């Protein structure tokens, strides 16, 4: 069974505790609920995609700030999990300290997730006016398994670049610049960024030089604990429209070897080229976007994946959906999609 066709199974067990809120779209629950300790909610963004490393989230309980930590799940994927961390003046430094194994994150870890930095690693973070976050690790940083090398680079980079005042990341150990990782020698760019990708998938790519990266969000986890997983795929340079490339990768679905699934069926198609204006992308699909749902209802999880994926593209802040040129559609909870959907401020928010 292909990962796309797994949609029918997934849509019967996924619940709307994984929700995307946007203008005119508010989350409601379906009949089946997942276990409260593992609920995953993504909330409406009110300002920008990211939060400054000097700001605290208004959504967090008193004396805490919601922070995305890029942790590793049992299948080895680097996944954002949003946790309530203590308020501090050094939010970026604290975020990395919560990536240290057997550190302060221990009691907050979701089931089957682990922190990726070696135990007892100490660190400092300096963010300059150009948005470069320089991280200086202690000597304990080199005490990791070789298979974690790329995961560490991705976890640190994506955790830090959630903050609005961090554009790129530079790594040091004991005050010396790192040009390669200390265990397996993975080269380190002078300025790491999200453009480097995450959970890299080069399946069926024979000539990487003629491709470009796009990051899309698939669904991972198990019944009762589903979450969104960013995956960077390589697409042909011949595809000039990145929005089309993103949609095509969602329709194609994750690799057959992957444990991830997609809500998109293989017969979903765009009827015309996406339109971009003032931060909004408008997509016009055929009726197969409805999948197994009754007419004019679209899976909420499909919408979530679509919006998260498209807003990874530069300048995209919201997504408008049409079917055969009409916007008279609903999500699978019956809520009308009267306005474009915005990216959430934080991803995979839950109480653990």
Kinemage of the C-alpha trace (Angstrom):
@kinemage 1
@onewidth
@group {chain A} dominant
@subgroup {mainchain}
@vectorlist {calphas} color= white
{ca unk a 1} P 0.000 0.000 0.000
{ca unk a 2} L 1.462 3.363 -0.983
{ca unk a 3} L 1.929 6.075 1.573
{ca unk a 4} L -0.667 8.210 -0.233
{ca unk a 5} L -3.257 5.469 -0.188
{ca unk a 6} L -2.628 5.094 3.526
{ca unk a 7} L -4.732 8.252 3.810
{ca unk a 8} L -7.958 6.343 4.263
{ca unk a 9} L -6.494 4.539 7.244
{ca unk a 10} L -4.859 7.652 8.646
{ca unk a 11} L -7.926 9.852 8.316
{ca unk a 12} L -9.949 7.394 10.391
{ca unk a 13} L -7.521 7.490 13.301
{ca unk a 14} L -6.012 10.974 13.123
{ca unk a 15} L -8.017 13.473 15.116
{ca unk a 16} L -8.402 17.200 15.037
{ca unk a 17} L -6.291 17.630 18.124
{ca unk a 18} L -3.713 18.241 15.373
{ca unk a 19} L -5.141 21.524 14.137
{ca unk a 20} L -4.098 24.543 12.154
{ca unk a 21} L -5.738 27.847 13.043
{ca unk a 22} L -5.857 30.752 10.663
{ca unk a 23} L -8.006 33.694 9.735
{ca unk a 24} L -11.558 32.371 9.600
{ca unk a 25} L -10.478 28.816 10.519
{ca unk a 26} L -10.707 27.594 14.084
{ca unk a 27} L -10.045 24.076 15.374
{ca unk a 28} L -12.892 21.861 16.525
{ca unk a 29} L -12.780 18.217 17.570
{ca unk a 30} L -13.969 15.200 15.608
{ca unk a 31} L -15.815 12.349 17.272
{ca unk a 32} L -12.639 10.406 18.056
{ca unk a 33} L -10.152 12.016 20.432
{ca unk a 34} L -6.548 11.121 21.057
{ca unk a 35} L -5.059 10.778 24.508
{ca unk a 36} L -4.765 14.231 26.140
{ca unk a 37} L -1.115 13.778 27.237
{ca unk a 38} L -0.105 13.417 23.589
{ca unk a 39} L -2.387 15.980 21.957
{ca unk a 40} L -0.772 18.121 19.291
{ca unk a 41} L -2.118 21.571 18.468
{ca unk a 42} L -0.782 24.313 16.259
{ca unk a 43} L -2.161 27.725 16.978
{ca unk a 44} L -2.943 30.844 15.022
{ca unk a 45} L -0.061 33.128 14.203
{ca unk a 46} L -0.775 36.720 15.098
{ca unk a 47} L 2.349 38.502 13.943
{ca unk a 48} L 5.139 36.727 12.075
{ca unk a 49} L 6.306 33.181 11.445
{ca unk a 50} L 8.854 33.312 14.229
{ca unk a 51} L 9.317 34.786 17.683
{ca unk a 52} L 12.280 36.919 18.641
{ca unk a 53} L 14.801 35.214 20.898
{ca unk a 54} L 14.199 38.060 23.336
{ca unk a 55} L 10.411 37.713 23.456
{ca unk a 56} L 8.113 35.462 25.487
{ca unk a 57} L 5.014 33.827 24.014
{ca unk a 58} L 1.703 35.184 25.234
{ca unk a 59} L 0.193 31.732 24.761
{ca unk a 60} L 2.437 30.120 27.405
{ca unk a 61} L 1.447 29.739 31.080
{ca unk a 62} L 2.774 32.287 33.564
{ca unk a 63} L 6.562 32.330 33.910
{ca unk a 64} L 7.074 30.129 30.854
{ca unk a 65} L 7.725 30.659 27.156
{ca unk a 66} L 6.672 28.309 24.348
{ca unk a 67} L 9.788 27.104 22.572
{ca unk a 68} L 10.285 24.723 19.663
{ca unk a 69} L 12.846 22.047 20.416
{ca unk a 70} L 13.976 19.898 17.504
{ca unk a 71} L 14.101 16.470 19.117
{ca unk a 72} L 14.664 13.010 17.622
{ca unk a 73} L 11.800 10.502 17.460
{ca unk a 74} L 12.081 6.715 17.638
{ca unk a 75} L 12.354 6.507 13.837
{ca unk a 76} L 15.293 8.912 13.767
{ca unk a 77} L 13.464 11.963 12.416
{ca unk a 78} L 14.318 15.431 13.724
{ca unk a 79} L 10.933 16.822 14.766
{ca unk a 80} L 9.804 20.139 16.281
{ca unk a 81} L 8.051 19.737 19.617
{ca unk a 82} L 6.850 22.888 21.356
{ca unk a 83} L 7.338 22.863 25.122
{ca unk a 84} L 6.750 25.420 27.870
{ca unk a 85} L 10.181 26.413 29.175
{ca unk a 86} L 10.957 28.810 32.051
{ca unk a 87} L 11.068 32.470 31.110
{ca unk a 88} L 14.603 33.736 30.718
{ca unk a 89} L 16.495 36.601 29.142
{ca unk a 90} L 18.535 34.042 27.168
{ca unk a 91} L 15.840 32.161 25.264
{ca unk a 92} L 18.146 30.935 22.489
{ca unk a 93} L 20.760 29.586 24.924
{ca unk a 94} L 18.073 27.934 26.998
{ca unk a 95} L 16.588 26.244 23.937
{ca unk a 96} L 19.927 24.575 23.187
{ca unk a 97} L 20.436 23.597 26.822
{ca unk a 98} L 17.128 21.731 26.566
{ca unk a 99} L 18.599 19.705 23.693
{ca unk a 100} L 21.215 18.153 26.020
{ca unk a 101} L 20.621 14.487 26.879
{ca unk a 102} L 19.727 13.854 30.534
{ca unk a 103} L 19.513 17.609 31.021
{ca unk a 104} L 16.569 19.819 32.049
{ca unk a 105} L 14.407 18.522 29.182
{ca unk a 106} L 14.308 14.982 30.611
{ca unk a 107} L 10.994 15.284 32.448
{ca unk a 108} L 9.378 17.126 29.524
{ca unk a 109} L 10.256 14.720 26.711
{ca unk a 110} L 7.288 13.290 24.786
{ca unk a 111} L 7.190 9.507 24.662
{ca unk a 112} L 9.698 7.975 22.224
{ca unk a 113} L 11.602 11.253 21.783
{ca unk a 114} L 15.151 12.037 22.867
{ca unk a 115} L 17.455 15.026 23.102
{ca unk a 116} L 20.362 14.932 20.674
{ca unk a 117} L 23.258 16.839 22.270
{ca unk a 118} L 25.700 14.721 24.314
{ca unk a 119} L 25.240 14.532 28.071
{ca unk a 120} L 26.997 17.227 30.154
{ca unk a 121} L 27.555 19.485 27.129
{ca unk a 122} L 27.855 23.120 28.177
{ca unk a 123} L 27.425 25.990 25.739
{ca unk a 124} L 27.140 29.692 25.127
{ca unk a 125} L 25.264 31.566 22.391
{ca unk a 126} L 26.088 34.974 20.965
{ca unk a 127} L 23.740 36.590 18.412
{ca unk a 128} L 25.188 39.494 16.441
{ca unk a 129} L 23.418 42.336 14.657
{ca unk a 130} L 23.532 40.428 11.351
{ca unk a 131} L 21.525 37.538 12.797
{ca unk a 132} L 24.455 35.120 13.123
{ca unk a 133} L 24.139 32.938 16.242
{ca unk a 134} L 27.577 31.660 17.270
{ca unk a 135} L 27.396 28.604 19.527
{ca unk a 136} L 30.461 27.617 21.557
{ca unk a 137} L 30.238 24.035 22.882
{ca unk a 138} L 32.363 22.482 25.631
{ca unk a 139} L 34.591 19.470 24.885
{ca unk a 140} L 31.715 17.111 25.810
{ca unk a 141} L 30.081 18.041 22.503
{ca unk a 142} L 32.220 15.433 20.712
{ca unk a 143} L 30.819 12.543 22.782
{ca unk a 144} L 28.074 11.499 20.367
{ca unk a 145} L 27.407 8.520 18.100
{ca unk a 146} L 28.439 8.956 14.468
{ca unk a 147} L 24.893 8.278 13.240
{ca unk a 148} L 23.686 11.352 15.160
{ca unk a 149} L 26.022 13.778 13.399
{ca unk a 150} L 23.530 15.166 10.842
{ca unk a 151} L 20.732 15.082 13.403
{ca unk a 152} L 22.775 17.305 15.727
{ca unk a 153} L 23.492 19.833 12.966
{ca unk a 154} L 19.824 19.953 11.955
{ca unk a 155} L 18.488 20.073 15.507
{ca unk a 156} L 20.756 22.952 16.553
{ca unk a 157} L 20.205 24.918 13.331
{ca unk a 158} L 16.422 24.597 13.231
{ca unk a 159} L 15.994 25.171 16.971
{ca unk a 160} L 17.950 28.439 16.818
{ca unk a 161} L 16.445 29.722 13.558
{ca unk a 162} L 12.934 29.607 15.019
{ca unk a 163} L 13.854 32.955 16.569
{ca unk a 164} L 13.284 36.029 14.459
{ca unk a 165} L 16.697 37.534 15.207
{ca unk a 166} L 18.610 34.395 14.144
{ca unk a 167} L 19.211 33.907 10.425
{ca unk a 168} L 22.272 31.648 10.402
{ca unk a 169} L 24.299 29.568 12.856
{ca unk a 170} L 28.049 29.184 13.398
{ca unk a 171} L 29.573 26.426 15.566
{ca unk a 172} L 32.633 26.380 17.814
{ca unk a 173} L 34.059 23.925 20.345
{ca unk a 174} L 36.282 25.146 23.152
{ca unk a 175} L 36.508 28.495 21.375
{ca unk a 176} L 37.755 27.064 18.078
{ca unk a 177} L 35.717 27.292 14.866
{ca unk a 178} L 34.288 23.964 13.687
{ca unk a 179} L 34.639 23.364 9.944
{ca unk a 180} L 33.616 19.730 10.267
{ca unk a 181} L 31.880 17.618 12.889
{ca unk a 182} L 34.357 16.059 15.343
{ca unk a 183} L 33.304 12.387 15.098
{ca unk a 184} L 32.448 11.557 11.486
{ca unk a 185} L 33.810 14.629 9.718
{ca unk a 186} L 30.602 15.985 8.213
{ca unk a 187} L 31.537 19.375 6.677
{ca unk a 188} L 30.000 22.372 8.433
{ca unk a 189} L 29.022 25.454 6.474
{ca unk a 190} L 30.398 28.686 7.894
{ca unk a 191} L 26.836 29.874 8.318
{ca unk a 192} L 24.276 27.090 8.751
{ca unk a 193} L 20.661 27.892 7.876
{ca unk a 194} L 17.360 26.190 7.140
{ca unk a 195} L 18.353 26.168 3.491
{ca unk a 196} L 20.617 23.249 4.436
{ca unk a 197} L 17.462 21.178 4.943
{ca unk a 198} L 16.202 18.672 7.507
{ca unk a 199} L 15.518 14.936 7.442
{ca unk a 200} L 17.092 14.829 3.988
{ca unk a 201} L 15.470 12.419 1.523
{ca unk a 202} L 17.327 11.823 -1.732
{ca unk a 203} L 15.374 8.710 -2.746
{ca unk a 204} L 15.557 8.134 -6.522
{ca unk a 205} L 17.833 11.157 -7.013
{ca unk a 206} L 20.704 10.149 -9.289
{ca unk a 207} L 22.169 13.587 -10.084
{ca unk a 208} L 21.857 15.914 -7.111
{ca unk a 209} L 23.610 18.752 -8.973
{ca unk a 210} L 20.552 19.229 -11.184
{ca unk a 211} L 18.130 19.450 -8.278
{ca unk a 212} L 17.053 21.938 -5.639
{ca unk a 213} L 15.670 21.395 -2.117
{ca unk a 214} L 12.087 21.872 -0.963
{ca unk a 215} L 10.875 21.130 2.559
{ca unk a 216} L 7.453 19.570 3.041
{ca unk a 217} L 5.603 18.286 6.099
{ca unk a 218} L 4.377 14.699 6.373
{ca unk a 219} L 2.655 12.991 9.300
{ca unk a 220} L 4.587 10.868 11.779
{ca unk a 221} L 3.932 9.072 15.034
{ca unk a 222} L 1.256 6.596 15.998
{ca unk a 223} L -2.411 6.617 16.929
{ca unk a 224} L -2.783 8.892 19.925
{ca unk a 225} L 0.455 10.781 19.234
{ca unk a 226} L 0.588 12.128 15.682
{ca unk a 227} L 2.800 15.066 14.733
{ca unk a 228} L 4.135 16.904 11.679
{ca unk a 229} L 7.604 16.045 10.386
{ca unk a 230} L 9.557 18.352 8.030
{ca unk a 231} L 11.367 16.485 5.233
{ca unk a 232} L 13.659 18.063 2.644
{ca unk a 233} L 13.276 16.490 -0.802
{ca unk a 234} L 15.289 17.152 -3.975
{ca unk a 235} L 13.294 18.259 -7.034
{ca unk a 236} L 14.413 18.905 -10.592
{ca unk a 237} L 15.761 22.323 -11.478
{ca unk a 238} L 13.438 22.106 -14.479
{ca unk a 239} L 10.511 22.781 -12.137
{ca unk a 240} L 10.617 26.576 -12.018
{ca unk a 241} L 7.564 26.997 -9.754
{ca unk a 242} L 8.491 26.091 -6.174
{ca unk a 243} L 4.853 26.128 -5.084
{ca unk a 244} L 4.043 23.474 -7.681
{ca unk a 245} L 7.107 21.515 -6.550
{ca unk a 246} L 5.881 21.546 -2.932
{ca unk a 247} L 2.383 20.386 -3.872
{ca unk a 248} L 3.774 17.650 -6.112
{ca unk a 249} L 5.976 16.298 -3.304
{ca unk a 250} L 2.999 16.208 -0.942
{ca unk a 251} L 0.973 14.336 -3.553
{ca unk a 252} L 3.865 11.980 -4.263
{ca unk a 253} L 4.081 11.250 -0.549
{ca unk a 254} L 7.045 10.104 1.532
{ca unk a 255} L 9.432 7.375 0.497
{ca unk a 256} L 8.119 3.822 0.657
{ca unk a 257} L 10.872 3.095 3.172
{ca unk a 258} L 9.652 5.907 5.384
{ca unk a 259} L 7.397 5.476 8.406
{ca unk a 260} L 5.670 8.758 7.513
{ca unk a 261} L 2.365 9.168 5.670
{ca unk a 262} L 0.615 11.835 3.593
{ca unk a 263} L -3.038 12.833 3.553
{ca unk a 264} L -2.843 13.569 -0.182
{ca unk a 265} L -4.182 10.978 -2.615
{ca unk a 266} L -2.203 10.361 -5.805
{ca unk a 267} L -5.012 11.664 -8.060
{ca unk a 268} L -5.017 15.183 -6.571
{ca unk a 269} L -4.042 17.775 -9.182
{ca unk a 270} L -3.621 21.509 -9.539
{ca unk a 271} L -5.908 22.877 -12.249
{ca unk a 272} L -3.799 25.972 -12.885
{ca unk a 273} L -0.565 27.567 -11.794
{ca unk a 274} L -0.518 28.855 -8.185
{ca unk a 275} L -1.036 32.598 -7.806
{ca unk a 276} L 1.053 34.677 -5.399
{ca unk a 277} L 0.150 38.144 -4.147
{ca unk a 278} L 1.120 40.040 -0.986
{ca unk a 279} L 2.234 36.962 0.956
{ca unk a 280} L -0.717 34.823 -0.115
{ca unk a 281} L -0.583 31.767 -2.373
{ca unk a 282} L -3.858 30.686 -3.999
{ca unk a 283} L -4.175 27.065 -5.135
{ca unk a 284} L -6.940 25.670 -7.360
{ca unk a 285} L -7.338 21.882 -7.034
{ca unk a 286} L -9.494 19.270 -8.690
{ca unk a 287} L -12.230 17.558 -6.676
{ca unk a 288} L -9.936 14.716 -5.645
{ca unk a 289} L -8.596 17.023 -2.932
{ca unk a 290} L -11.704 15.957 -1.000
{ca unk a 291} L -10.364 12.402 -0.785
{ca unk a 292} L -12.721 10.087 1.075
{ca unk a 293} L -14.657 12.956 2.629
{ca unk a 294} L -18.011 14.053 1.342
{ca unk a 295} L -18.204 16.842 -1.193
{ca unk a 296} L -16.718 20.201 -0.232
{ca unk a 297} L -14.924 18.903 2.874
{ca unk a 298} L -11.129 18.777 3.013
{ca unk a 299} L -9.078 16.904 5.600
{ca unk a 300} L -7.769 19.259 8.272
{ca unk a 301} L -4.520 17.320 8.354
{ca unk a 302} L -4.084 17.794 4.608
{ca unk a 303} L -4.568 21.543 5.111
{ca unk a 304} L -2.046 21.565 7.946
{ca unk a 305} L 0.610 19.810 5.869
{ca unk a 306} L -0.055 22.065 2.896
{ca unk a 307} L 0.156 25.332 4.844
{ca unk a 308} L 3.222 24.297 6.844
{ca unk a 309} L 4.979 23.222 3.644
{ca unk a 310} L 4.149 26.276 1.526
{ca unk a 311} L 5.000 28.777 4.263
{ca unk a 312} L 8.536 27.352 4.328
{ca unk a 313} L 8.874 29.186 1.010
{ca unk a 314} L 10.266 32.717 1.228
{ca unk a 315} L 7.568 35.380 1.460
{ca unk a 316} L 4.596 33.025 1.875
{ca unk a 317} L 2.485 33.832 4.933
{ca unk a 318} L -0.908 32.310 4.112
{ca unk a 319} L -2.606 29.899 1.728
{ca unk a 320} L -6.010 30.126 0.026
{ca unk a 321} L -7.654 26.938 -1.267
{ca unk a 322} L -10.062 26.621 -4.173
{ca unk a 323} L -11.675 23.579 -5.765
{ca unk a 324} L -12.517 23.970 -9.463
{ca unk a 325} L -12.169 27.728 -9.029
{ca unk a 326} L -14.556 28.017 -6.077
{ca unk a 327} L -13.740 28.694 -2.447
{ca unk a 328} L -16.990 27.243 -1.060
{ca unk a 329} L -15.321 24.482 0.952
{ca unk a 330} L -15.081 23.245 4.549
{ca unk a 331} L -12.623 21.347 6.675
{ca unk a 332} L -13.553 17.887 7.960
{ca unk a 333} L -15.151 19.423 11.063
{ca unk a 334} L -17.599 21.360 8.903
{ca unk a 335} L -15.898 24.747 9.429
{ca unk a 336} L -16.076 26.953 6.326
{ca unk a 337} L -12.731 28.046 4.946
{ca unk a 338} L -13.783 31.623 4.320
{ca unk a 339} L -10.304 33.135 4.655
{ca unk a 340} L -6.750 32.136 3.744
{ca unk a 341} L -4.994 29.972 6.336
{ca unk a 342} L -1.876 31.328 8.052
{ca unk a 343} L 1.140 29.457 9.367
{ca unk a 344} L 1.048 28.792 13.116
{ca unk a 345} L 3.481 30.565 15.390
{ca unk a 346} L 4.643 27.235 16.825
{ca unk a 347} L 4.376 23.664 15.508
{ca unk a 348} L 3.408 20.458 17.352
{ca unk a 349} L 2.298 22.175 20.540
{ca unk a 350} L 1.216 19.776 23.250
{ca unk a 351} L 1.007 19.033 26.965
{ca unk a 352} L 3.122 16.132 28.155
